[in-house]
Amino acid sequence: QFSDTGSRKEHVKITSEPKPGFLERLSETSAGMLIGLVTFLLAFYLLFTNEGRALRTAKSLDEGLSLVVPLDSIHGISQQNEGRLVHLAGALSTSKPLFDPSYGLSIQAVKLKRNVEMYQWVEYEDSKEYEENGEIKKETKYSYNTEWKSEVVNSRNFDREIGHKNPSAMAVESFTAVSPNVQVGSFVLSRGLVDKIDDFRQLSLSHLEDPHADVTRRGDYFYHSDNPRSPEVGDLRVSFFYAGLSGDDPHLGSAARVTVIARQRGDQLVPYHTKSGDVLEILYPGDLSVEEVFQKEHESNTMKTWALRAAGWLSMFVGISLMTRIFYTLVDWFPVVRDLVNIGLKAFALCVASSLSLLTIAAGWLFYRPLWALLLALLSVVPIVVARSRVPPKKQQ
């Protein structure tokens, strides 16, 4: 079936295959069990190492807070602070502007990014499976729409390339230019600090002229198109983004200010290695005090810790579910029993994953916070106790 709704085109494809037999489903389940085992073991590693990382980072931040030296001036280099962890805030500056001669554009900034998009066909799939006459049928609806995309969409992978063919490459490429020398006052930022300057903003092109006869400026885009209002597949549009404005600009305002905490080495700011085994090389936009910077770092560490804990628990839950899937396969022929077994397996995976996750986290804390580790170990028994309490007692004979 095929339909055309304006620029969006659709067609439906139906495929069928015999319903898999018991041995085939058992083979697929066995492969899933192997994947589940790997996922299950990965969860232990992720949860255990995450706790050590979180505690090491917290100790390094506390160490840094106790050692950091706020600088009185950013325009002079004090030999007394050589090798020490220092805190400073000031405006960014670069030695020379960044250029894109192809479009007659220059800006005094730390980074300049050219983003190129091409008008292309994009394929979407929507599938559903159902059983009919002893066969498993899969109905897939393929829809095609034209959109601006930053990456080349390979139309050879489309279900139907005829009428939806995209060019194989872009005539103009995206790129990001980075200033080779970035300073705050008299101090030169390390490459790691420069990488942290990533608050990109789109550059307004309203004050620029069309750079070439075959390029048209419309809004904040340069179009390689005969008619930007009605583009064709293969047309390009180019936009620009900047990060770390490093000089006063009549259209963009004053230079961006940043706060840095790093080790002073001559006139350079480089990573500081703590006794806890971590590295402190911190940069935030704006003017922040020492306390505000380390508070933000602690908050970031906490968010990362909980995100990895959630990922570890989910990995363990999925691993247990895959390893116990064989019991569901064995009773697949009995719908009522199958549904009950499925609910029981999910509850089992939930309880065991929760208990083992808490035990693993407790093991990670054992050498650092033994009392908290003991409390978590006791807490890990709760899911199993709750699950057992819901099991009805056997009737007396």
C-alpha positions in Angstrom: 0.0 0.0 0.0 1.3 3.5 -0.9 0.0 7.0 -0.1 1.3 10.5 -0.7 0.3 13.2 1.8 2.0 16.3 0.6 5.7 16.1 1.3 5.2 13.1 3.5 5.0 9.7 1.8 3.9 6.4 3.3 3.7 2.7 2.4 2.9 -0.4 4.4 4.9 -3.7 4.1 3.7 -7.0 5.6 6.0 -9.9 6.2 5.2 -13.3 7.7 7.1 -16.2 9.2 6.1 -19.5 10.8 5.5 -19.3 14.5 8.7 -20.5 16.2 8.6 -23.9 17.8 9.5 -24.8 21.4 13.1 -25.7 20.6 13.7 -22.5 18.7 12.2 -20.3 21.5 14.3 -22.3 24.0 17.5 -21.6 21.9 16.7 -17.9 21.8 16.1 -17.8 25.5 19.4 -19.5 26.1 21.2 -16.8 24.1 19.3 -14.2 26.2 20.5 -15.9 29.4 24.1 -15.5 28.3 23.5 -11.8 27.6 21.7 -11.5 31.0 24.7 -13.0 32.8 27.1 -10.5 31.2 24.7 -7.6 32.1 24.3 -9.0 35.6 28.1 -9.1 36.2 28.5 -5.7 34.6 26.0 -4.3 37.2 28.3 -5.4 40.1 31.3 -3.8 38.6 29.4 -0.5 37.8 27.9 -0.3 41.3 31.0 -1.2 43.2 33.4 1.1 41.3 30.9 4.0 41.3 31.0 4.1 45.1 34.7 4.3 45.2 34.8 7.0 42.6 32.1 9.0 44.4 34.0 8.9 47.7 37.3 9.6 46.1 35.9 12.6 44.3 34.3 13.9 47.5 37.6 13.6 49.4 39.5 15.3 46.6 37.0 18.2 46.6 37.3 18.6 50.4 41.1 18.5 50.0 40.9 21.1 47.3 38.7 23.4 49.4 41.2 23.3 52.3 44.2 24.1 50.0 42.9 26.6 47.4 44.3 30.1 47.4 42.2 33.0 46.0 44.3 35.3 43.9 44.2 39.0 44.7 44.9 40.0 41.1 44.8 38.2 37.8 47.1 40.6 36.1 50.3 39.6 37.9 52.1 36.3 38.4 53.1 35.7 42.1 55.9 33.1 42.5 54.6 32.4 46.0 51.7 30.5 44.4 53.8 28.3 42.1 52.5 24.8 42.1 49.5 25.7 44.4 45.8 25.3 43.7 44.5 28.8 42.9 41.1 30.4 42.4 40.5 33.3 40.1 37.7 35.0 38.1 37.9 37.3 35.1 37.1 38.0 31.5 38.3 35.7 28.7 40.8 37.0 26.2 42.3 35.5 23.0 45.2 36.6 20.9 43.4 36.9 17.6 39.8 36.5 16.2 38.5 33.3 14.6 37.7 33.5 10.9 35.5 31.7 8.4 36.7 33.3 5.1 34.1 31.3 3.1 31.3 33.4 4.5 33.2 36.6 5.4 32.7 36.0 9.1 35.1 36.7 12.1 34.6 36.8 15.8 36.7 37.3 18.9 35.8 34.2 20.8 37.3 31.0 22.2 35.3 28.7 19.8 33.5 29.2 16.5 31.4 26.4 15.2 30.0 26.2 11.6 26.9 24.0 11.5 25.9 22.7 8.0 22.5 21.1 7.4 21.2 19.5 4.3 17.6 19.1 3.2 17.1 15.4 3.0 14.6 12.5 3.0 14.2 10.8 6.4 12.6 7.4 6.8 10.5 6.5 9.9 9.3 3.0 10.8 6.3 2.0 12.9 5.9 -1.8 13.3 3.4 -4.1 15.0 3.3 -7.9 15.2 0.2 -10.2 15.4 -0.6 -13.9 15.0 -2.7 -15.1 12.1 -3.3 -18.6 10.8 -0.4 -20.0 12.8 2.1 -17.4 11.5 3.7 -14.4 13.0 3.0 -11.4 10.8 4.8 -8.1 11.0 3.2 -5.0 9.6 5.6 -2.1 9.1 4.5 1.4 8.0 7.3 3.3 6.4 6.9 7.1 6.1 9.2 9.6 4.4 9.5 13.2 5.1 11.9 16.0 4.1 13.9 17.6 6.9 17.0 19.6 7.6 19.7 17.2 9.0 23.3 17.9 10.2 24.4 14.4 9.2 24.1 12.7 5.8 21.1 10.3 5.8 22.0 7.2 3.8 19.0 6.6 1.6 20.5 3.2 0.5 19.2 1.8 3.8 15.6 2.9 3.1 13.0 0.3 2.4 12.2 2.2 -0.8 14.9 4.4 -2.1 13.2 5.2 -5.4 11.8 8.7 -5.0 13.6 9.3 -1.7 17.3 9.4 -2.8 19.7 11.7 -0.9 23.1 13.0 -1.9 26.0 10.9 -0.6 27.9 13.9 0.8 27.6 17.6 1.6 29.4 20.2 -0.5 30.2 22.2 2.6 31.4 20.6 5.9 30.8 21.5 9.5 33.8 22.4 11.7 34.7 24.0 15.0 37.6 26.4 15.3 39.3 26.8 18.7 41.6 29.7 19.6 45.2 28.4 20.3 45.7 30.8 23.2 43.0 31.6 25.8 43.7 33.7 28.8 42.1 35.1 31.9 44.2 38.1 32.8 47.9 37.1 32.6 47.1 33.4 33.0 46.9 30.9 30.0 44.2 28.2 30.2 45.1 24.6 29.7 43.5 22.6 26.9 41.3 20.8 29.5 40.0 24.1 30.8 39.3 25.4 27.2 37.3 22.2 26.5 35.0 23.2 29.4 34.0 26.4 27.6 31.1 24.9 25.7 28.1 27.3 26.3 27.5 27.8 22.5 25.1 30.5 21.4 23.9 31.0 17.8 25.5 33.9 16.1 23.2 36.5 14.6 23.9 37.1 10.9 21.6 40.1 10.5 24.5 42.6 10.1 26.3 40.5 7.4 25.9 40.6 3.6 25.5 37.6 1.2 29.0 36.3 0.8 28.5 34.8 -2.7 26.1 35.1 -5.6 24.9 31.5 -5.0 24.5 32.0 -1.2 21.5 33.8 0.3 21.2 35.0 3.8 17.8 34.6 5.4 17.4 35.1 9.2 20.4 33.6 10.9 21.2 31.1 8.1 23.1 31.2 4.8 21.3 29.1 2.2 22.8 27.3 -0.7 19.4 27.2 -2.4 17.6 28.7 -5.4 14.6 29.3 -3.2 15.1 29.2 0.6 11.4 29.5 1.2 10.8 26.2 -0.7 14.1 24.1 -0.5 14.8 21.0 -2.5 16.5 17.8 -1.4 20.3 18.5 -1.5 20.0 22.2 -0.6 22.2 23.4 2.3 21.8 25.9 5.1 24.7 27.1 7.3 24.5 28.6 10.8 27.2 29.7 13.2 27.6 29.3 17.0 30.2 30.8 19.3 31.4 30.0 22.9 33.5 32.1 25.2 33.2 35.7 23.8 36.7 37.1 24.4 36.4 40.7 23.5 33.8 43.5 23.5 31.6 43.3 20.5 29.0 46.0 19.4 26.5 43.3 18.5 27.2 40.6 21.1 28.2 42.6 24.2 31.1 42.4 26.7 33.6 39.5 26.9 32.4 36.4 28.9 33.7 36.0 32.4 34.7 32.7 34.0 35.8 31.3 37.3 38.7 28.9 37.3 40.3 26.6 40.0 43.5 24.9 38.8 47.2 24.6 39.6 49.5 27.6 38.8 52.5 26.6 36.8 54.3 29.8 35.8 51.8 31.8 33.8 49.7 28.7 33.0 46.7 27.1 34.7 47.0 23.3 34.6 45.4 20.2 36.3 46.0 19.8 40.1 46.5 16.2 41.3 45.1 15.6 44.8 46.4 13.1 47.3 43.1 11.2 47.0 44.0 10.4 43.4 41.7 12.7 41.6 42.3 15.7 39.3 41.0 19.2 39.9 40.7 21.4 36.8 37.5 23.4 37.2 35.9 26.1 35.1 32.4 27.7 35.4 30.9 30.7 33.6 30.4 33.8 35.7 32.0 35.1 38.9 31.8 32.5 41.6 33.3 32.3 45.1 35.4 29.4 46.2 32.6 28.0 48.3 30.1 28.3 45.4 32.4 26.4 43.0 33.0 23.5 45.3 29.3 23.3 46.2 28.5 23.0 42.5 31.2 20.3 42.1 29.7 18.3 45.1 26.2 18.6 43.6 27.5 17.4 40.2 29.3 14.4 41.9 26.0 13.5 43.8 24.0 13.6 40.6 26.5 11.5 38.7 26.6 9.0 41.6 22.8 8.5 41.7 22.6 8.3 37.9 25.2 5.5 37.9 23.4 3.8 40.8 20.2 3.8 38.9 22.0 2.5 35.8 23.6 -0.3 37.9 20.3 -1.3 39.4 18.5 -1.3 36.0 21.4 -3.4 34.5 21.0 -5.9 37.4 17.2 -6.0 37.0 17.5 -6.6 33.2 20.2 -9.3 33.7 18.1 -11.2 36.3 15.0 -11.0 34.0 16.9 -12.4 31.1 18.5 -15.2 33.1 15.1 -16.3 34.5 13.3 -16.0 31.2 13.6 -19.7 30.6 10.9 -20.4 33.2 8.5 -18.3 31.2 9.4 -20.1 28.0 8.8 -23.5 29.6 5.2 -22.6 30.4 4.5 -20.5 27.3 1.9 -23.0 26.0 -0.4 -22.3 29.0 -1.7 -18.7 28.9 -3.0 -18.4 32.5 0.1 -20.1 34.0 2.4 -18.1 31.7 1.0 -14.7 32.9 1.3 -15.7 36.5 4.9 -16.9 36.0 5.7 -13.6 34.2 4.4 -11.5 37.2 6.3 -13.7 39.6 9.6 -13.5 37.7 9.3 -9.7 37.5 8.7 -9.4 41.2 11.6 -11.8 41.9 13.9 -9.7 39.6 12.8 -6.5 41.3 13.5 -7.8 44.9 16.8 -9.5 44.1 18.1 -6.6 42.1 17.3 -4.2 44.9 18.9 -6.4 47.6 22.0 -7.1 45.6 22.4 -3.5 44.6 22.3 -2.4 48.2 24.8 -5.1 49.2 27.2 -4.1 46.4 27.0 -0.4 47.4 27.6 -1.4 51.0 30.7 -3.4 50.0 31.9 -0.2 48.2 31.6 1.8 51.4 33.0 -0.9 53.7 36.6 0.6 53.8 35.4 4.2 53.9 32.2 4.3 56.0 31.7 1.0 57.8 28.7 2.1 59.8 26.8 3.2 56.6 27.9 0.0 55.0 26.4 -2.1 57.8 23.2 -0.1 57.6 22.9 -0.6 53.9 23.6 -4.3 54.3 20.7 -4.6 56.8 18.5 -2.5 54.5 19.2 -4.9 51.6 17.3 -7.7 53.5 14.1 -5.6 53.4 13.0 -6.3 49.8 13.3 -10.1 50.4 11.4 -9.9 53.8 8.6 -7.9 52.1 8.4 -10.4 49.3 8.2 -13.4 51.7 5.6 -11.7 53.8 3.3 -11.6 50.8 3.5 -15.3 50.3 0.4 -16.9 51.9 1.3 -19.5 54.6 0.7 -23.2 53.9 -2.6 -24.5 55.2 -2.3 -26.8 58.2 -3.1 -30.4 57.3 
